[in-house]
Amino acid sequence: SFPEVREAERDEALERRMGLARSIASTTLSLRNQAEINVRQPLPRVLVVTGTGVPEDAVEQVKDVILDEINVKEIEYVEHTSDVVRRSAKPDFSRLGPRLGDLVKDVNQKVRQLDDETINEYVETGTLTLSVDGEEVTLGPDDLIIQSEGIEGWLVEQEGDVTVALDTEVTPELRAEGLAREAVKRIQNLRKDAGFEVTDRIDIAYEGSSQIADAVAEYRDWIRNETLALELQPSDAPTGEAVETFEIDDEQLTIGVRRTKAGEALGA
């Protein structure tokens, strides 16, 4: 039989926060796809526009979940009038055309000239009254299409109440971390393809072009921990039970892996 649902034990506030986290994460990942930036490449920050449906305190409570999912270092918060996000509005002609007739052209002109403060008020209240040719025209929550535009090089996207702006600058430090993550993925795939057990300890030899070789050396301890490697050493000609060369963006990395024998593991 199916388990009984205990409605009294539901945490609706937690459900709302997790729903908000999913929306922010999916919107940010969509921006990554647009920019063709792999999720293994860390990025510096994402800006979340706070307001109706997106309270800052709720986002803060699920901040770690979001950052882990999108691989971004920091979340910052901005208002609608910030220098990063600019909102604009346009009429939904499919709704307003039949209702307003000839007035729709003048309404369109008025709506296109709305300032950020008025647009924000409309978003929060769901209503806006305009004076057009001596007549008062009241617009409802679905009558206008609100768009957020990124400026100063930021990527911006909306999903319902959620608007995020993504900083896509990859510093040398973030680039190195991203390359180290790519190396881990290749090592794990090589382990799997070679038929190693999940618990097998391994030794790794590698040779790479300058940036990725430096990144592997810098993140040596982290890579060893992630891949269960006892040794991770540079080599002029990597060997092992499995050896493969990978192209990672404009970098090349050759990896050789072998299982560590019991005696060697004990002595390591």
C-alpha positions as CSV (number, residue, x, y, z in Angstrom):
1,S,0.0,0.0,0.0
2,F,1.0,3.6,-0.5
3,P,2.4,5.6,2.4
4,E,0.0,8.0,4.0
5,V,0.6,11.7,3.4
6,R,1.0,13.6,6.6
7,E,-0.2,17.1,5.6
8,A,0.6,18.5,9.0
9,E,4.3,17.7,8.5
10,R,4.6,19.6,5.2
11,D,6.9,22.6,5.3
12,E,5.3,24.9,2.7
13,A,7.8,27.7,3.3
14,L,10.6,25.3,2.6
15,E,8.8,24.1,-0.6
16,R,8.5,27.7,-1.8
17,R,12.2,28.3,-1.1
18,M,13.3,25.2,-3.0
19,G,11.0,26.2,-5.9
20,L,12.7,29.6,-5.9
21,A,16.1,27.9,-5.9
22,R,15.1,25.7,-8.9
23,S,13.9,28.7,-10.8
24,I,17.1,30.7,-10.2
25,A,19.3,27.7,-11.0
26,S,17.4,26.8,-14.2
27,T,17.4,30.4,-15.4
28,T,21.2,30.8,-14.7
29,L,22.0,27.5,-16.5
30,S,20.0,28.7,-19.5
31,L,22.2,31.8,-19.6
32,R,25.3,29.5,-19.4
33,N,24.0,27.6,-22.4
34,Q,23.4,30.8,-24.4
35,A,27.0,31.9,-23.7
36,E,28.3,28.3,-24.4
37,I,30.1,28.2,-21.1
38,N,30.3,24.7,-19.7
39,V,28.9,24.2,-16.2
40,R,32.3,22.9,-15.0
41,Q,33.8,26.4,-15.6
42,P,33.3,28.4,-12.5
43,L,31.9,32.0,-12.9
44,P,32.3,34.9,-10.5
45,R,28.8,36.0,-9.6
46,V,25.1,36.0,-10.4
47,L,22.9,38.9,-9.6
48,V,19.3,38.2,-8.5
49,V,16.7,40.9,-8.9
50,T,14.7,41.0,-5.7
51,G,11.1,42.0,-5.5
52,T,7.6,40.4,-5.6
53,G,8.0,36.7,-5.4
54,V,11.8,36.8,-4.9
55,P,12.5,38.0,-1.3
56,E,16.2,38.3,-0.5
57,D,16.0,36.4,2.8
58,A,14.4,33.4,1.1
59,V,17.1,33.2,-1.5
60,E,19.8,33.5,1.2
61,Q,18.4,30.4,2.9
62,V,18.9,28.3,-0.2
63,K,22.0,30.2,-1.5
64,D,24.4,27.2,-1.1
65,V,22.1,24.9,-3.0
66,I,21.9,27.4,-5.9
67,L,25.6,28.1,-6.0
68,D,26.5,24.4,-6.0
69,E,24.0,23.7,-8.9
70,I,25.2,26.6,-11.1
71,N,28.9,26.6,-10.2
72,V,29.1,30.3,-9.5
73,K,31.1,31.8,-6.6
74,E,28.7,34.5,-5.3
75,I,25.1,35.6,-5.4
76,E,24.5,39.4,-5.1
77,Y,21.2,41.2,-5.0
78,V,20.0,44.2,-7.0
79,E,16.9,46.3,-7.3
80,H,15.0,46.8,-10.6
81,T,16.6,50.2,-11.0
82,S,20.1,48.9,-10.9
83,D,22.7,49.7,-13.5
84,V,22.8,46.0,-14.5
85,V,19.2,45.2,-15.2
86,R,16.9,47.5,-17.2
87,R,13.2,46.7,-17.7
88,S,11.0,47.6,-20.6
89,A,7.3,47.0,-21.4
90,K,5.3,46.4,-24.5
91,P,1.6,45.7,-25.0
92,D,0.3,42.2,-25.6
93,F,-1.4,43.0,-28.8
94,S,-3.3,39.7,-29.0
95,R,-5.1,40.7,-25.8
96,L,-5.3,44.5,-26.2
97,G,-6.0,44.8,-29.9
98,P,-9.6,43.3,-29.8
99,R,-10.4,45.2,-26.6
100,L,-9.0,48.6,-27.4
101,G,-9.4,48.8,-31.2
102,D,-7.9,52.1,-32.6
103,L,-6.7,53.1,-29.2
104,V,-4.1,50.3,-29.1
105,K,-1.6,52.3,-31.2
106,D,-1.6,55.2,-28.7
107,V,-1.5,52.8,-25.8
108,N,1.6,51.2,-27.4
109,Q,3.3,54.5,-27.6
110,K,2.6,55.3,-23.9
111,V,3.7,51.9,-22.8
112,R,7.0,52.1,-24.6
113,Q,7.8,55.3,-22.7
114,L,7.1,53.9,-19.3
115,D,10.0,54.5,-16.8
116,D,11.5,51.8,-14.6
117,E,9.6,52.9,-11.5
118,T,6.2,52.7,-13.2
119,I,7.0,49.3,-14.7
120,N,8.0,48.0,-11.2
121,E,4.8,49.3,-9.8
122,Y,2.8,47.5,-12.5
123,V,4.7,44.2,-11.9
124,E,4.0,44.5,-8.1
125,T,0.3,45.5,-8.3
126,G,-0.7,43.9,-11.6
127,T,-2.5,47.0,-12.8
128,L,-1.8,50.3,-14.6
129,T,-4.1,53.1,-15.6
130,L,-3.1,55.3,-18.6
131,S,-4.7,58.5,-19.9
132,V,-5.0,58.1,-23.7
133,D,-6.7,60.6,-25.9
134,G,-8.8,61.8,-23.0
135,E,-9.8,58.3,-22.0
136,E,-8.6,56.3,-19.0
137,V,-7.3,52.8,-20.0
138,T,-6.8,50.3,-17.3
139,L,-4.3,47.5,-18.0
140,G,-4.4,44.2,-16.1
141,P,-1.7,41.7,-15.0
142,D,-1.5,39.9,-18.4
143,D,-1.9,43.0,-20.7
144,L,1.8,44.0,-20.8
145,I,4.9,41.9,-21.6
146,I,7.8,42.9,-19.3
147,Q,11.3,42.3,-20.6
148,S,14.6,42.6,-18.7
149,E,17.7,43.6,-20.7
150,G,21.3,43.2,-19.8
151,I,23.6,46.1,-20.1
152,E,27.4,46.5,-19.6
153,G,28.1,43.0,-20.8
154,W,25.8,41.1,-18.5
155,L,23.5,38.3,-19.7
156,V,20.0,38.6,-18.3
157,E,17.0,36.3,-18.4
158,Q,13.6,36.1,-16.8
159,E,11.5,33.1,-15.7
160,G,8.3,34.1,-14.1
161,D,9.1,36.4,-11.1
162,V,12.8,35.5,-11.3
163,T,15.2,37.7,-13.1
164,V,19.0,37.0,-13.0
165,A,22.0,38.6,-14.5
166,L,25.1,36.5,-15.0
167,D,28.7,37.8,-14.9
168,T,30.5,35.7,-17.6
169,E,34.0,37.1,-17.0
170,V,36.5,34.2,-16.7
171,T,39.6,35.3,-14.8
172,P,42.8,33.4,-15.0
173,E,42.1,31.9,-11.5
174,L,38.6,30.8,-12.6
175,R,40.0,29.4,-15.8
176,A,42.5,27.3,-13.9
177,E,39.8,25.9,-11.6
178,G,37.7,25.1,-14.7
179,L,40.5,23.2,-16.4
180,A,41.2,21.2,-13.2
181,R,37.5,20.2,-13.2
182,E,37.8,19.2,-16.8
183,A,40.8,17.1,-15.9
184,V,38.9,15.3,-13.2
185,K,36.0,14.5,-15.6
186,R,38.5,13.0,-18.1
187,I,40.2,10.9,-15.4
188,Q,36.9,9.6,-14.1
189,N,35.8,8.6,-17.6
190,L,39.2,7.0,-18.2
191,R,38.8,5.0,-15.0
192,K,35.3,3.8,-16.0
193,D,36.4,2.9,-19.6
194,A,39.3,0.9,-18.2
195,G,37.0,-1.1,-16.0
196,F,38.4,0.0,-12.7
197,E,36.2,-0.5,-9.6
198,V,34.8,2.6,-8.0
199,T,37.0,2.0,-4.9
200,D,40.2,1.3,-6.7
201,R,43.1,3.5,-5.8
202,I,45.1,4.7,-8.8
203,D,48.3,6.4,-10.0
204,I,48.1,9.1,-12.6
205,A,50.7,10.4,-15.0
206,Y,49.9,13.4,-17.2
207,E,51.4,15.7,-19.9
208,G,49.6,18.8,-21.1
209,S,49.9,22.1,-22.7
210,S,51.0,25.0,-20.5
211,Q,47.7,26.3,-19.0
212,I,46.1,22.9,-18.2
213,A,49.4,21.5,-16.9
214,D,49.7,24.4,-14.6
215,A,46.1,24.0,-13.5
216,V,46.6,20.3,-12.7
217,A,49.7,21.1,-10.7
218,E,47.9,23.9,-8.8
219,Y,44.9,21.7,-7.9
220,R,46.9,18.5,-7.5
221,D,45.6,17.6,-4.0
222,W,42.0,18.3,-4.9
223,I,42.3,16.2,-8.1
224,R,43.9,13.3,-6.2
225,N,41.1,13.4,-3.6
226,E,38.3,13.5,-6.3
227,T,39.8,10.6,-8.3
228,L,41.2,8.4,-5.5
229,A,44.7,8.9,-6.8
230,L,47.7,8.1,-4.6
231,E,50.1,9.7,-7.2
232,L,49.6,12.5,-9.7
233,Q,52.8,13.2,-11.5
234,P,53.8,15.0,-14.7
235,S,55.5,12.8,-17.3
236,D,57.1,13.3,-20.7
237,A,55.3,10.1,-21.9
238,P,52.4,9.0,-19.7
239,T,51.8,5.3,-19.5
240,G,49.4,3.0,-17.7
241,E,46.6,0.5,-18.1
242,A,44.7,3.2,-20.0
243,V,46.2,6.2,-21.8
244,E,44.3,8.8,-23.7
245,T,44.8,12.3,-25.1
246,F,42.0,14.9,-24.7
247,E,41.3,18.2,-26.4
248,I,39.8,20.7,-23.9
249,D,39.0,23.9,-25.6
250,D,42.4,25.1,-26.9
251,E,44.3,22.9,-24.5
252,Q,45.6,19.3,-24.8
253,L,46.0,16.8,-22.0
254,T,47.4,13.3,-22.1
255,I,46.5,11.1,-19.1
256,G,47.7,7.6,-18.1
257,V,46.1,5.7,-15.2
258,R,46.9,2.4,-13.5
259,R,45.5,0.7,-10.5
260,T,47.8,0.8,-7.4
261,K,48.7,-2.6,-6.1
262,A,47.8,-3.5,-2.6
263,G,51.4,-3.4,-1.3
264,E,52.0,0.0,-3.0
265,A,48.8,1.4,-1.5
266,L,49.8,0.3,2.0
267,G,53.3,1.8,1.6
268,A,52.0,5.1,0.2
